[in-house]
Amino acid sequence: MLGMDDFDRALVRVMLVLSLASIAFVTLWLVLASHATDASCDLFAGTDVRGQSSVSVFPPGQRCTYGGGMFVHSPSYLRLVVLA
């Protein structure tokens, strides 16, 4: 039977902490997006053009839709690095 040495245990701990941090970031993004309102979907700062707010799961975060789907502003795909 293979045993774990100190290095293996430390590696498992580091991977566990990184996994939990990743889950925490994704959960935070989804919670913040679920509490967002249409008022946070201004097309440009200082204008009254607002989109419809929704939650994007992949990538996680808030998605704003303007003009009945003609223009969609989604979270950056760089957020998927946290999932990887």
Distance bins in CASP14 RR format, pairs under 12 A and 6 or more apart:
PFRMAT RR
TARGET T0000
AUTHOR 0000-0000-0000
RMODE 2
METHOD distances of the structure
MODEL  1
2 8 0 0 0 0 1 0 0 0 0 0 0
3 9 0 0 0 0 0 1 0 0 0 0 0
4 10 0 0 0 0 1 0 0 0 0 0 0
4 11 0 0 0 0 1 0 0 0 0 0 0
4 12 1 0 0 1 0 0 0 0 0 0 0
4 13 0 0 0 0 0 1 0 0 0 0 0
5 11 0 0 0 0 1 0 0 0 0 0 0
5 12 0 0 0 0 0 1 0 0 0 0 0
6 12 0 0 0 0 0 1 0 0 0 0 0
6 13 0 0 0 0 0 1 0 0 0 0 0
7 13 0 0 0 0 0 1 0 0 0 0 0
7 14 0 0 0 0 0 1 0 0 0 0 0
8 14 0 0 0 0 0 1 0 0 0 0 0
8 15 0 0 0 0 0 1 0 0 0 0 0
9 15 0 0 0 0 0 1 0 0 0 0 0
9 16 0 0 0 0 0 1 0 0 0 0 0
10 16 0 0 0 0 0 1 0 0 0 0 0
10 17 0 0 0 0 0 1 0 0 0 0 0
11 17 0 0 0 0 0 1 0 0 0 0 0
11 18 0 0 0 0 0 1 0 0 0 0 0
12 18 0 0 0 0 0 1 0 0 0 0 0
12 19 0 0 0 0 0 1 0 0 0 0 0
13 19 0 0 0 0 0 1 0 0 0 0 0
13 20 0 0 0 0 0 1 0 0 0 0 0
14 20 0 0 0 0 0 1 0 0 0 0 0
14 21 0 0 0 0 0 1 0 0 0 0 0
15 21 0 0 0 0 0 1 0 0 0 0 0
15 22 0 0 0 0 0 1 0 0 0 0 0
16 22 0 0 0 0 0 1 0 0 0 0 0
16 23 0 0 0 0 0 1 0 0 0 0 0
17 23 0 0 0 0 0 1 0 0 0 0 0
17 24 0 0 0 0 0 1 0 0 0 0 0
18 24 0 0 0 0 0 1 0 0 0 0 0
18 25 0 0 0 0 0 1 0 0 0 0 0
18 82 0 0 0 0 1 0 0 0 0 0 0
18 83 0 0 0 0 0 1 0 0 0 0 0
18 84 0 0 0 0 0 1 0 0 0 0 0
19 25 0 0 0 0 0 1 0 0 0 0 0
19 26 0 0 0 0 0 1 0 0 0 0 0
19 82 0 0 0 0 0 1 0 0 0 0 0
19 83 0 0 0 0 0 1 0 0 0 0 0
19 84 0 0 0 0 0 1 0 0 0 0 0
20 26 0 0 0 0 0 1 0 0 0 0 0
20 27 0 0 0 0 0 1 0 0 0 0 0
21 27 0 0 0 0 0 1 0 0 0 0 0
21 28 0 0 0 0 0 1 0 0 0 0 0
21 82 0 0 0 0 1 0 0 0 0 0 0
21 83 0 0 0 0 0 1 0 0 0 0 0
22 28 0 0 0 0 0 1 0 0 0 0 0
22 29 0 0 0 0 0 1 0 0 0 0 0
22 60 0 0 0 0 0 1 0 0 0 0 0
22 79 0 0 0 0 0 1 0 0 0 0 0
22 80 0 0 0 0 0 1 0 0 0 0 0
22 81 0 0 0 0 1 0 0 0 0 0 0
22 82 1 0 1 0 0 0 0 0 0 0 0
22 83 1 0 0 1 0 0 0 0 0 0 0
22 84 0 0 0 0 1 0 0 0 0 0 0
23 29 0 0 0 0 0 1 0 0 0 0 0
23 30 0 0 0 0 0 1 0 0 0 0 0
23 60 0 0 0 0 0 1 0 0 0 0 0
23 82 0 0 0 0 1 0 0 0 0 0 0
23 83 0 0 0 0 1 0 0 0 0 0 0
24 30 0 0 0 0 0 1 0 0 0 0 0
24 31 0 0 0 0 0 1 0 0 0 0 0
24 60 0 0 0 0 0 1 0 0 0 0 0
24 82 0 0 0 0 1 0 0 0 0 0 0
25 31 0 0 0 0 0 1 0 0 0 0 0
25 32 0 0 0 0 0 1 0 0 0 0 0
25 59 0 0 0 0 0 1 0 0 0 0 0
25 60 0 0 0 0 1 0 0 0 0 0 0
25 61 0 0 0 0 0 1 0 0 0 0 0
25 75 0 0 0 0 0 1 0 0 0 0 0
25 79 0 0 0 0 1 0 0 0 0 0 0
25 80 0 0 0 0 0 1 0 0 0 0 0
25 81 0 0 0 0 0 1 0 0 0 0 0
25 82 1 0 1 0 0 0 0 0 0 0 0
25 83 0 0 0 0 1 0 0 0 0 0 0
26 32 0 0 0 0 0 1 0 0 0 0 0
26 33 0 0 0 0 0 1 0 0 0 0 0
26 55 0 0 0 0 0 1 0 0 0 0 0
26 56 0 0 0 0 0 1 0 0 0 0 0
26 57 0 0 0 0 1 0 0 0 0 0 0
26 58 0 0 0 0 0 1 0 0 0 0 0
26 59 0 0 0 0 1 0 0 0 0 0 0
26 60 1 0 1 0 0 0 0 0 0 0 0
26 61 0 0 0 0 1 0 0 0 0 0 0
26 75 0 0 0 0 0 1 0 0 0 0 0
26 79 0 0 0 0 1 0 0 0 0 0 0
26 80 0 0 0 0 0 1 0 0 0 0 0
26 81 0 0 0 0 0 1 0 0 0 0 0
26 82 1 0 0 1 0 0 0 0 0 0 0
26 83 1 0 0 1 0 0 0 0 0 0 0
26 84 0 0 0 0 0 1 0 0 0 0 0
27 33 0 0 0 0 0 1 0 0 0 0 0
27 34 0 0 0 0 0 1 0 0 0 0 0
27 57 0 0 0 0 0 1 0 0 0 0 0
27 60 0 0 0 0 1 0 0 0 0 0 0
27 61 0 0 0 0 0 1 0 0 0 0 0
27 82 0 0 0 0 0 1 0 0 0 0 0
27 83 0 0 0 0 0 1 0 0 0 0 0
28 34 0 0 0 0 0 1 0 0 0 0 0
28 35 0 0 0 0 0 1 0 0 0 0 0
28 60 0 0 0 0 1 0 0 0 0 0 0
28 61 0 0 0 0 1 0 0 0 0 0 0
28 79 0 0 0 0 0 1 0 0 0 0 0
28 82 0 0 0 0 0 1 0 0 0 0 0
29 35 0 0 0 0 0 1 0 0 0 0 0
29 36 0 0 0 0 0 1 0 0 0 0 0
29 55 0 0 0 0 1 0 0 0 0 0 0
29 56 0 0 0 0 1 0 0 0 0 0 0
29 57 0 0 0 0 1 0 0 0 0 0 0
29 58 0 0 0 0 0 1 0 0 0 0 0
29 59 0 0 0 0 1 0 0 0 0 0 0
29 60 1 0 1 0 0 0 0 0 0 0 0
29 61 1 0 1 0 0 0 0 0 0 0 0
29 62 0 0 0 0 1 0 0 0 0 0 0
29 63 0 0 0 0 0 1 0 0 0 0 0
29 75 1 0 0 1 0 0 0 0 0 0 0
29 76 0 0 0 0 0 1 0 0 0 0 0
29 79 1 0 0 1 0 0 0 0 0 0 0
29 80 0 0 0 0 0 1 0 0 0 0 0
29 82 0 0 0 0 1 0 0 0 0 0 0
29 83 0 0 0 0 0 1 0 0 0 0 0
30 36 0 0 0 0 0 1 0 0 0 0 0
30 54 0 0 0 0 0 1 0 0 0 0 0
30 55 1 0 0 1 0 0 0 0 0 0 0
30 56 0 0 0 0 1 0 0 0 0 0 0
30 57 1 0 0 1 0 0 0 0 0 0 0
30 58 0 0 0 0 0 1 0 0 0 0 0
30 59 0 0 0 0 0 1 0 0 0 0 0
30 60 1 0 1 0 0 0 0 0 0 0 0
30 61 1 0 0 1 0 0 0 0 0 0 0
30 62 0 0 0 0 1 0 0 0 0 0 0
30 63 0 0 0 0 0 1 0 0 0 0 0
30 75 0 0 0 0 0 1 0 0 0 0 0
30 79 0 0 0 0 0 1 0 0 0 0 0
31 55 0 0 0 0 1 0 0 0 0 0 0
31 60 0 0 0 0 1 0 0 0 0 0 0
31 61 0 0 0 0 1 0 0 0 0 0 0
31 62 0 0 0 0 0 1 0 0 0 0 0
32 40 0 0 0 0 1 0 0 0 0 0 0
32 53 0 0 0 0 0 1 0 0 0 0 0
32 55 0 0 0 0 1 0 0 0 0 0 0
32 56 0 0 0 0 0 1 0 0 0 0 0
32 60 0 0 0 0 1 0 0 0 0 0 0
32 61 1 0 0 1 0 0 0 0 0 0 0
32 62 1 0 0 1 0 0 0 0 0 0 0
32 75 0 0 0 0 0 1 0 0 0 0 0
33 40 0 0 0 0 1 0 0 0 0 0 0
33 41 0 0 0 0 0 1 0 0 0 0 0
33 53 1 0 0 1 0 0 0 0 0 0 0
33 54 0 0 0 0 1 0 0 0 0 0 0
33 55 1 0 1 0 0 0 0 0 0 0 0
33 56 1 0 0 1 0 0 0 0 0 0 0
33 57 0 0 0 0 1 0 0 0 0 0 0
33 59 0 0 0 0 0 1 0 0 0 0 0
33 60 1 0 0 1 0 0 0 0 0 0 0
33 61 1 0 1 0 0 0 0 0 0 0 0
33 62 1 1 0 0 0 0 0 0 0 0 0
33 63 1 0 0 1 0 0 0 0 0 0 0
33 64 0 0 0 0 0 1 0 0 0 0 0
33 74 0 0 0 0 0 1 0 0 0 0 0
33 75 0 0 0 0 1 0 0 0 0 0 0
33 79 0 0 0 0 0 1 0 0 0 0 0
34 53 0 0 0 0 1 0 0 0 0 0 0
34 54 0 0 0 0 1 0 0 0 0 0 0
34 55 1 0 1 0 0 0 0 0 0 0 0
34 56 0 0 0 0 0 1 0 0 0 0 0
34 57 0 0 0 0 0 1 0 0 0 0 0
34 60 0 0 0 0 0 1 0 0 0 0 0
34 61 0 0 0 0 1 0 0 0 0 0 0
34 62 0 0 0 0 1 0 0 0 0 0 0
34 63 0 0 0 0 0 1 0 0 0 0 0
35 53 0 0 0 0 1 0 0 0 0 0 0
35 55 0 0 0 0 1 0 0 0 0 0 0
35 61 0 0 0 0 0 1 0 0 0 0 0
35 62 0 0 0 0 1 0 0 0 0 0 0
36 42 0 0 0 0 0 1 0 0 0 0 0
36 50 0 0 0 0 0 1 0 0 0 0 0
36 51 0 0 0 0 0 1 0 0 0 0 0
36 52 0 0 0 0 0 1 0 0 0 0 0
36 53 1 0 1 0 0 0 0 0 0 0 0
36 54 0 0 0 0 1 0 0 0 0 0 0
36 55 0 0 0 0 1 0 0 0 0 0 0
36 56 0 0 0 0 0 1 0 0 0 0 0
36 61 0 0 0 0 1 0 0 0 0 0 0
36 62 1 0 1 0 0 0 0 0 0 0 0
36 63 0 0 0 0 1 0 0 0 0 0 0
36 64 0 0 0 0 1 0 0 0 0 0 0
36 75 0 0 0 0 0 1 0 0 0 0 0
37 50 0 0 0 0 1 0 0 0 0 0 0
37 51 0 0 0 0 0 1 0 0 0 0 0
37 52 0 0 0 0 0 1 0 0 0 0 0
37 53 1 0 0 1 0 0 0 0 0 0 0
37 54 0 0 0 0 0 1 0 0 0 0 0
37 62 0 0 0 0 1 0 0 0 0 0 0
37 64 0 0 0 0 0 1 0 0 0 0 0
38 48 0 0 0 0 0 1 0 0 0 0 0
38 49 0 0 0 0 0 1 0 0 0 0 0
38 50 1 0 1 0 0 0 0 0 0 0 0
38 51 1 0 1 0 0 0 0 0 0 0 0
38 52 1 0 1 0 0 0 0 0 0 0 0
38 53 1 0 1 0 0 0 0 0 0 0 0
38 54 0 0 0 0 1 0 0 0 0 0 0
38 62 0 0 0 0 0 1 0 0 0 0 0
38 63 0 0 0 0 0 1 0 0 0 0 0
38 64 0 0 0 0 1 0 0 0 0 0 0
38 65 0 0 0 0 1 0 0 0 0 0 0
38 66 0 0 0 0 0 1 0 0 0 0 0
39 46 0 0 0 0 0 1 0 0 0 0 0
39 48 0 0 0 0 0 1 0 0 0 0 0
39 49 0 0 0 0 0 1 0 0 0 0 0
39 50 1 0 0 1 0 0 0 0 0 0 0
39 51 0 0 0 0 1 0 0 0 0 0 0
39 52 0 0 0 0 0 1 0 0 0 0 0
39 53 0 0 0 0 1 0 0 0 0 0 0
39 62 0 0 0 0 0 1 0 0 0 0 0
39 64 0 0 0 0 0 1 0 0 0 0 0
40 50 0 0 0 0 1 0 0 0 0 0 0
40 51 0 0 0 0 1 0 0 0 0 0 0
40 52 0 0 0 0 0 1 0 0 0 0 0
40 53 1 0 0 1 0 0 0 0 0 0 0
40 54 0 0 0 0 0 1 0 0 0 0 0
40 61 0 0 0 0 0 1 0 0 0 0 0
40 62 1 0 0 1 0 0 0 0 0 0 0
40 63 0 0 0 0 0 1 0 0 0 0 0
40 64 0 0 0 0 1 0 0 0 0 0 0
40 73 0 0 0 0 0 1 0 0 0 0 0
41 47 0 0 0 0 0 1 0 0 0 0 0
41 48 0 0 0 0 0 1 0 0 0 0 0
41 49 0 0 0 0 1 0 0 0 0 0 0
41 50 1 0 1 0 0 0 0 0 0 0 0
41 51 1 0 1 0 0 0 0 0 0 0 0
41 52 1 0 0 1 0 0 0 0 0 0 0
41 53 1 0 1 0 0 0 0 0 0 0 0
41 54 0 0 0 0 1 0 0 0 0 0 0
41 62 1 0 0 1 0 0 0 0 0 0 0
41 63 0 0 0 0 1 0 0 0 0 0 0
41 64 1 1 0 0 0 0 0 0 0 0 0
41 65 0 0 0 0 1 0 0 0 0 0 0
41 66 1 0 0 1 0 0 0 0 0 0 0
41 67 0 0 0 0 0 1 0 0 0 0 0
41 71 0 0 0 0 0 1 0 0 0 0 0
41 72 0 0 0 0 0 1 0 0 0 0 0
41 73 1 0 0 1 0 0 0 0 0 0 0
41 74 0 0 0 0 0 1 0 0 0 0 0
42 48 0 0 0 0 1 0 0 0 0 0 0
42 49 1 0 0 1 0 0 0 0 0 0 0
42 50 1 0 1 0 0 0 0 0 0 0 0
42 51 0 0 0 0 1 0 0 0 0 0 0
42 53 0 0 0 0 0 1 0 0 0 0 0
42 64 0 0 0 0 1 0 0 0 0 0 0
42 66 0 0 0 0 0 1 0 0 0 0 0
42 73 0 0 0 0 0 1 0 0 0 0 0
43 49 1 0 1 0 0 0 0 0 0 0 0
43 50 1 0 0 1 0 0 0 0 0 0 0
43 51 1 0 0 1 0 0 0 0 0 0 0
43 52 0 0 0 0 0 1 0 0 0 0 0
43 64 0 0 0 0 1 0 0 0 0 0 0
43 65 0 0 0 0 0 1 0 0 0 0 0
43 66 1 0 0 1 0 0 0 0 0 0 0
43 67 0 0 0 0 1 0 0 0 0 0 0
43 70 0 0 0 0 0 1 0 0 0 0 0
43 71 0 0 0 0 1 0 0 0 0 0 0
43 72 0 0 0 0 0 1 0 0 0 0 0
43 73 0 0 0 0 1 0 0 0 0 0 0
44 50 0 0 0 0 0 1 0 0 0 0 0
44 51 0 0 0 0 0 1 0 0 0 0 0
44 64 0 0 0 0 0 1 0 0 0 0 0
44 66 0 0 0 0 0 1 0 0 0 0 0
44 73 0 0 0 0 0 1 0 0 0 0 0
47 66 0 0 0 0 0 1 0 0 0 0 0
49 64 0 0 0 0 0 1 0 0 0 0 0
49 66 1 0 0 1 0 0 0 0 0 0 0
49 67 0 0 0 0 1 0 0 0 0 0 0
49 71 0 0 0 0 0 1 0 0 0 0 0
49 73 0 0 0 0 0 1 0 0 0 0 0
50 64 0 0 0 0 1 0 0 0 0 0 0
50 65 0 0 0 0 0 1 0 0 0 0 0
50 66 0 0 0 0 1 0 0 0 0 0 0
50 67 0 0 0 0 0 1 0 0 0 0 0
50 73 0 0 0 0 0 1 0 0 0 0 0
51 62 0 0 0 0 0 1 0 0 0 0 0
51 63 0 0 0 0 1 0 0 0 0 0 0
51 64 1 0 1 0 0 0 0 0 0 0 0
51 65 1 0 0 1 0 0 0 0 0 0 0
51 66 1 0 1 0 0 0 0 0 0 0 0
51 67 1 0 0 1 0 0 0 0 0 0 0
51 68 0 0 0 0 1 0 0 0 0 0 0
51 69 0 0 0 0 1 0 0 0 0 0 0
51 70 0 0 0 0 0 1 0 0 0 0 0
51 71 0 0 0 0 1 0 0 0 0 0 0
51 72 0 0 0 0 1 0 0 0 0 0 0
51 73 0 0 0 0 1 0 0 0 0 0 0
52 62 0 0 0 0 0 1 0 0 0 0 0
52 63 0 0 0 0 1 0 0 0 0 0 0
52 64 1 0 0 1 0 0 0 0 0 0 0
52 65 1 0 1 0 0 0 0 0 0 0 0
52 66 1 0 0 1 0 0 0 0 0 0 0
52 67 0 0 0 0 1 0 0 0 0 0 0
52 68 1 0 0 1 0 0 0 0 0 0 0
52 69 0 0 0 0 1 0 0 0 0 0 0
52 70 0 0 0 0 0 1 0 0 0 0 0
52 71 0 0 0 0 0 1 0 0 0 0 0
52 72 0 0 0 0 1 0 0 0 0 0 0
52 73 0 0 0 0 0 1 0 0 0 0 0
53 61 0 0 0 0 0 1 0 0 0 0 0
53 62 1 0 0 1 0 0 0 0 0 0 0
53 63 1 0 0 1 0 0 0 0 0 0 0
53 64 1 0 1 0 0 0 0 0 0 0 0
53 65 0 0 0 0 1 0 0 0 0 0 0
53 66 0 0 0 0 0 1 0 0 0 0 0
53 72 0 0 0 0 0 1 0 0 0 0 0
53 73 0 0 0 0 0 1 0 0 0 0 0
53 74 0 0 0 0 0 1 0 0 0 0 0
54 61 0 0 0 0 1 0 0 0 0 0 0
54 62 1 0 0 1 0 0 0 0 0 0 0
54 63 1 0 1 0 0 0 0 0 0 0 0
54 64 1 0 0 1 0 0 0 0 0 0 0
54 65 1 0 0 1 0 0 0 0 0 0 0
54 66 0 0 0 0 0 1 0 0 0 0 0
54 68 0 0 0 0 0 1 0 0 0 0 0
54 69 0 0 0 0 0 1 0 0 0 0 0
54 72 0 0 0 0 1 0 0 0 0 0 0
54 73 0 0 0 0 0 1 0 0 0 0 0
54 74 0 0 0 0 1 0 0 0 0 0 0
54 75 0 0 0 0 0 1 0 0 0 0 0
55 61 1 0 0 1 0 0 0 0 0 0 0
55 62 1 0 0 1 0 0 0 0 0 0 0
55 63 1 0 0 1 0 0 0 0 0 0 0
55 64 0 0 0 0 0 1 0 0 0 0 0
55 65 0 0 0 0 0 1 0 0 0 0 0
55 74 0 0 0 0 0 1 0 0 0 0 0
55 75 0 0 0 0 1 0 0 0 0 0 0
56 62 1 0 0 1 0 0 0 0 0 0 0
56 63 1 0 1 0 0 0 0 0 0 0 0
56 64 0 0 0 0 1 0 0 0 0 0 0
56 65 0 0 0 0 0 1 0 0 0 0 0
56 72 0 0 0 0 1 0 0 0 0 0 0
56 73 0 0 0 0 1 0 0 0 0 0 0
56 74 1 0 1 0 0 0 0 0 0 0 0
56 75 1 0 1 0 0 0 0 0 0 0 0
56 76 0 0 0 0 0 1 0 0 0 0 0
56 77 0 0 0 0 0 1 0 0 0 0 0
56 79 0 0 0 0 1 0 0 0 0 0 0
56 80 0 0 0 0 0 1 0 0 0 0 0
57 63 0 0 0 0 1 0 0 0 0 0 0
57 74 0 0 0 0 0 1 0 0 0 0 0
57 75 0 0 0 0 0 1 0 0 0 0 0
57 79 0 0 0 0 0 1 0 0 0 0 0
57 80 0 0 0 0 0 1 0 0 0 0 0
57 83 0 0 0 0 0 1 0 0 0 0 0
58 74 0 0 0 0 1 0 0 0 0 0 0
58 75 0 0 0 0 1 0 0 0 0 0 0
58 77 0 0 0 0 1 0 0 0 0 0 0
58 79 0 0 0 0 1 0 0 0 0 0 0
58 80 1 0 0 1 0 0 0 0 0 0 0
58 83 0 0 0 0 1 0 0 0 0 0 0
59 74 1 0 0 1 0 0 0 0 0 0 0
59 75 1 0 1 0 0 0 0 0 0 0 0
59 76 1 0 0 1 0 0 0 0 0 0 0
59 77 1 0 1 0 0 0 0 0 0 0 0
59 78 0 0 0 0 1 0 0 0 0 0 0
59 79 1 0 1 0 0 0 0 0 0 0 0
59 80 1 0 1 0 0 0 0 0 0 0 0
59 81 0 0 0 0 1 0 0 0 0 0 0
59 82 0 0 0 0 1 0 0 0 0 0 0
59 83 0 0 0 0 1 0 0 0 0 0 0
59 84 0 0 0 0 0 1 0 0 0 0 0
60 74 0 0 0 0 0 1 0 0 0 0 0
60 75 1 0 0 1 0 0 0 0 0 0 0
60 76 0 0 0 0 0 1 0 0 0 0 0
60 77 0 0 0 0 0 1 0 0 0 0 0
60 78 0 0 0 0 0 1 0 0 0 0 0
60 79 1 0 1 0 0 0 0 0 0 0 0
60 80 0 0 0 0 1 0 0 0 0 0 0
60 81 0 0 0 0 0 1 0 0 0 0 0
60 82 0 0 0 0 1 0 0 0 0 0 0
60 83 1 0 0 1 0 0 0 0 0 0 0
61 73 0 0 0 0 0 1 0 0 0 0 0
61 74 0 0 0 0 1 0 0 0 0 0 0
61 75 1 0 1 0 0 0 0 0 0 0 0
61 76 0 0 0 0 1 0 0 0 0 0 0
61 77 0 0 0 0 0 1 0 0 0 0 0
61 79 1 0 0 1 0 0 0 0 0 0 0
61 80 0 0 0 0 0 1 0 0 0 0 0
61 82 0 0 0 0 0 1 0 0 0 0 0
62 72 0 0 0 0 0 1 0 0 0 0 0
62 73 0 0 0 0 1 0 0 0 0 0 0
62 74 0 0 0 0 1 0 0 0 0 0 0
62 75 1 0 0 1 0 0 0 0 0 0 0
62 76 0 0 0 0 0 1 0 0 0 0 0
62 79 0 0 0 0 0 1 0 0 0 0 0
63 69 0 0 0 0 0 1 0 0 0 0 0
63 71 0 0 0 0 0 1 0 0 0 0 0
63 72 1 0 0 1 0 0 0 0 0 0 0
63 73 1 0 0 1 0 0 0 0 0 0 0
63 74 1 0 1 0 0 0 0 0 0 0 0
63 75 1 0 0 1 0 0 0 0 0 0 0
63 76 0 0 0 0 0 1 0 0 0 0 0
64 71 0 0 0 0 1 0 0 0 0 0 0
64 72 1 0 0 1 0 0 0 0 0 0 0
64 73 1 0 1 0 0 0 0 0 0 0 0
64 74 0 0 0 0 1 0 0 0 0 0 0
64 75 0 0 0 0 1 0 0 0 0 0 0
65 71 1 0 0 1 0 0 0 0 0 0 0
65 72 1 0 1 0 0 0 0 0 0 0 0
65 73 1 0 0 1 0 0 0 0 0 0 0
65 74 0 0 0 0 1 0 0 0 0 0 0
66 72 1 0 0 1 0 0 0 0 0 0 0
66 73 1 0 0 1 0 0 0 0 0 0 0
66 74 0 0 0 0 0 1 0 0 0 0 0
67 73 0 0 0 0 0 1 0 0 0 0 0
74 80 0 0 0 0 0 1 0 0 0 0 0
75 82 0 0 0 0 0 1 0 0 0 0 0
75 83 0 0 0 0 0 1 0 0 0 0 0
76 82 0 0 0 0 0 1 0 0 0 0 0
77 83 0 0 0 0 0 1 0 0 0 0 0
77 84 0 0 0 0 0 1 0 0 0 0 0
78 84 0 0 0 0 0 1 0 0 0 0 0
END
